Structure formats: structure tokens, C-alpha cells
Amino acid sequence: MKKRLQKSLTGICLFIILIGSASILVTVDQTFGYFGEPVEQAISWSEDIMALQMAIVILRCVSLMAFFGCLLLFIINFVHSIKAGQLFPRKSIPLLFVCAAVSFIYFLCNDNLHIVTSAERNFVITMESVIVPLVILVFAFMYKAAVQVSEENSLTI
């Protein structure tokens, strides 16, 4: 059972690497597209919001890379903890909270790309930019509770 679970988690890890790499490559490619051709997607620089435009472009790429990095570390920690005989490693708790934060940043930046490409000045927050991080946050708290219960059960004789 233990070996089969480790193989499954390794497969999931490889799948996350594949999907994450593709997502990051597409996002970085789109980002560099904002700095050049095609003209429809190029950055429309505006002096008064240039700092916001740069922040949106940079944070969009960095938050996506951080999300997939934390997700990979979470799976790797899980595989190592199973080898050690522990089901829920405590060091994975902060990774889930970071995933929630960076997913909020990514969705917020993605929703406001019109500020970058059209120099519009309306800031948008959609439901998905709030709900997805909240779901991740709920799972983070559930995972934290599972860690506490697991540690308490391991102390029971």
C-alpha cells in the first residue's frame, strides 16, 4: 500500500510539473507579448499608473510560479513523510496558506489585465479571485486540524 501511494504521488508530482511548466510558459509568453507585438495586447503605458501596470505584470508571473512551487513542495513533503511513516507533515501547513495568498494575487492581477493593456482605471475583483483562495484556505485549516489530530493520536498509547 505504501509503495503504491508513493508511486501515485510521484505521478501526481510529475503531472503538476507538466501542467505548472505549461502554465508558467504561457503566462510568461503572454507577459512578454505585453511589451511588444501584437499591438492589441501591448502595454498602453500611462505615466500616472505605470507603477500599478508594472506591479500587475510582475506579480502575475511571480504568483503563478510561487503557487506551483508551493504545490510541488507540498507533494514532495507528503511523499517524504509517508516514507517516514507520518501521514500529515506539519511543515506543509504554511505551504497551503502561501498557496491561498498567491492564488488570490494571481487571480486579482489576471482580472485587472485591462489596466495594463488599455490603461483603464477601474479595478475589478471577481468572484473567482475570492472564492478559489477561500476554498484553498478552508483546505489549509482542515489540513492543520488533521495534523493536530494525527499528532494527538500518535501520542495516545
Summary of the structure (lengths in Angstrom):
residues: 157
radius of gyration: 19.5
end to end distance: 24.4
largest distance: 68.4
contacts: 429
relative contact order: 0.12
helix: 82%
strand: 0%
